[in-house]
Amino acid sequence: MSDLEIRDATLADLPAIVAMLADDPLGRTREDPSLPLDPAYVAAFEAIAANPDQRLLVAVEAGHVLGTLQLAFLPGISRRGGWRGQIEAVRVARDRRGEGLGAQMVAWAVEQCRARGCVAVQLTSDASRTEAHRFWEAQGFRPSHKGFKLELTC
């Protein structure tokens, strides 16, 4: 992984990102990787790209997108006005899982949060993703809160 590059995603990376999001039991039910991509994915990409507090990142090796995550910087009043980093949608290509790529991406994201002066880095993980929970704990994260979600339909 010495040639691994972590960078901001481009529109050309979007099909690979959506394919990784769709490549798991939860993603299969909520994502559509078929081409051409649903225009909603492009609109979301453009909104993220336009916001300086949002980053959609890819891990690339030899021109191939191998991983992705979204990193958001959230201002807050609590913790003396401290900013938080929020990690979302971490995925690694199926054929590259277990090689430490996810850990490398997360370490990179945590360093970005430090550089921005964040007081904490947080994330949510679906309750059914027990393997992911072990991964997060191995990265030094601890289960400190209980999350709640209200699904909205348009």
C-alpha positions as CSV (number, residue, x, y, z in Angstrom):
1,M,0.0,0.0,0.0
2,S,3.0,2.3,-0.3
3,D,1.5,3.8,-3.5
4,L,-1.8,4.5,-1.9
5,E,-3.1,8.0,-2.4
6,I,-6.0,9.5,-0.4
7,R,-7.6,12.4,-2.1
8,D,-10.8,14.3,-2.6
9,A,-13.1,12.4,-5.0
10,T,-13.9,13.6,-8.5
11,L,-17.1,13.1,-10.4
12,A,-15.3,10.4,-12.4
13,D,-14.9,8.4,-9.1
14,L,-18.6,8.5,-8.3
15,P,-19.6,5.2,-10.0
16,A,-16.9,3.3,-8.0
17,I,-18.0,5.0,-4.8
18,V,-21.7,4.1,-5.3
19,A,-20.7,0.5,-6.2
20,M,-18.8,0.2,-2.9
21,L,-21.8,1.6,-1.0
22,A,-24.0,-1.0,-2.7
23,D,-21.7,-3.9,-2.0
24,D,-23.0,-5.0,1.4
25,P,-26.2,-6.3,2.9
26,L,-27.5,-2.9,3.9
27,G,-26.3,-1.1,0.8
28,R,-28.0,-3.5,-1.5
29,T,-31.3,-2.4,-0.2
30,R,-30.7,1.4,-0.4
31,E,-28.2,2.1,-3.2
32,D,-28.4,1.8,-7.0
33,P,-25.1,1.4,-8.7
34,S,-26.6,1.0,-12.2
35,L,-25.3,3.3,-14.9
36,P,-26.0,6.0,-15.7
37,L,-26.1,6.9,-12.0
38,D,-29.2,8.4,-10.6
39,P,-28.9,12.2,-10.9
40,A,-29.5,12.4,-7.1
41,Y,-26.0,11.0,-6.6
42,V,-24.5,13.7,-8.8
43,A,-26.4,16.4,-7.0
44,A,-25.2,15.1,-3.6
45,F,-21.6,14.9,-4.9
46,E,-21.9,18.6,-6.1
47,A,-23.3,19.7,-2.7
48,I,-20.4,18.0,-0.8
49,A,-17.8,19.4,-3.2
50,A,-19.2,22.9,-2.8
51,N,-19.1,22.8,1.1
52,P,-15.7,23.5,2.7
53,D,-16.8,21.5,5.8
54,Q,-17.5,18.4,3.8
55,R,-15.1,16.0,2.0
56,L,-15.8,12.9,0.0
57,L,-12.5,11.0,-0.1
58,V,-11.2,8.1,-2.1
59,A,-8.2,5.8,-1.6
60,V,-6.6,5.2,-5.0
61,E,-3.8,2.8,-6.0
62,A,-2.6,2.4,-9.6
63,G,-5.5,4.5,-10.8
64,H,-8.1,2.2,-9.1
65,V,-10.5,3.5,-6.4
66,L,-10.1,1.0,-3.5
67,G,-11.9,2.8,-0.7
68,T,-14.0,5.8,0.2
69,L,-15.3,7.7,3.2
70,Q,-17.0,11.0,3.8
71,L,-15.6,13.4,6.4
72,A,-17.6,16.3,7.8
73,F,-16.5,19.0,10.1
74,L,-19.2,20.1,12.5
75,P,-19.2,23.2,14.6
76,G,-20.7,23.0,18.1
77,I,-21.5,25.1,21.1
78,S,-20.7,22.3,23.6
79,R,-17.1,21.5,24.5
80,R,-16.4,25.3,24.5
81,G,-17.4,25.7,20.9
82,G,-15.3,22.8,19.8
83,W,-15.5,21.4,16.3
84,R,-16.0,17.7,15.7
85,G,-15.1,15.5,12.8
86,Q,-17.8,13.1,11.6
87,I,-16.7,10.0,9.6
88,E,-19.4,8.5,7.4
89,A,-19.8,5.8,4.8
90,V,-16.4,4.0,5.1
91,R,-16.1,1.3,2.4
92,V,-13.3,-0.7,1.0
93,A,-13.5,-2.7,-2.3
94,R,-14.4,-6.3,-1.5
95,D,-11.2,-7.8,-3.0
96,R,-9.0,-5.5,-0.8
97,R,-10.7,-6.0,2.6
98,G,-8.6,-7.2,5.4
99,E,-5.4,-5.6,4.1
100,G,-5.4,-2.6,6.5
101,L,-6.7,-0.2,3.9
102,G,-9.6,0.9,6.1
103,A,-7.4,1.5,9.1
104,Q,-5.0,3.6,6.9
105,M,-8.0,5.7,5.6
106,V,-9.4,6.3,9.1
107,A,-6.0,7.3,10.5
108,W,-5.6,9.7,7.6
109,A,-9.1,11.2,8.4
110,V,-8.3,11.5,12.1
111,E,-5.2,13.5,11.2
112,Q,-7.3,15.8,9.0
113,C,-9.5,16.4,12.0
114,R,-6.5,17.2,14.2
115,A,-5.3,19.6,11.6
116,R,-8.7,21.3,11.6
117,G,-8.6,21.6,15.5
118,C,-11.4,19.2,16.2
119,V,-11.9,18.2,19.8
120,A,-13.4,14.8,18.9
121,V,-14.0,12.5,16.0
122,Q,-17.3,10.6,15.9
123,L,-19.2,8.2,13.8
124,T,-22.3,6.1,13.7
125,S,-22.4,2.4,12.7
126,D,-25.6,0.4,12.1
127,A,-26.3,-1.8,15.0
128,S,-26.3,-4.9,12.8
129,R,-22.7,-4.3,11.6
130,T,-20.9,-6.2,14.4
131,E,-17.8,-6.8,12.3
132,A,-17.5,-3.0,11.7
133,H,-17.9,-2.4,15.4
134,R,-14.8,-4.5,16.1
135,F,-13.0,-2.6,13.4
136,W,-13.9,0.8,15.0
137,E,-12.8,-0.4,18.4
138,A,-9.5,-1.6,17.0
139,Q,-9.0,1.9,15.7
140,G,-9.4,3.4,19.2
141,F,-13.0,4.4,19.0
142,R,-15.3,3.4,21.8
143,P,-19.1,3.0,21.9
144,S,-20.0,6.0,24.0
145,H,-23.5,6.9,22.9
146,K,-26.7,5.2,21.7
147,G,-27.8,6.5,18.4
148,F,-31.3,7.1,17.1
149,K,-32.6,7.6,13.6
150,L,-35.9,8.6,12.1
151,E,-36.2,7.6,8.5
152,L,-38.0,10.2,6.3
153,T,-39.6,9.5,3.0
154,C,-40.0,12.1,0.3
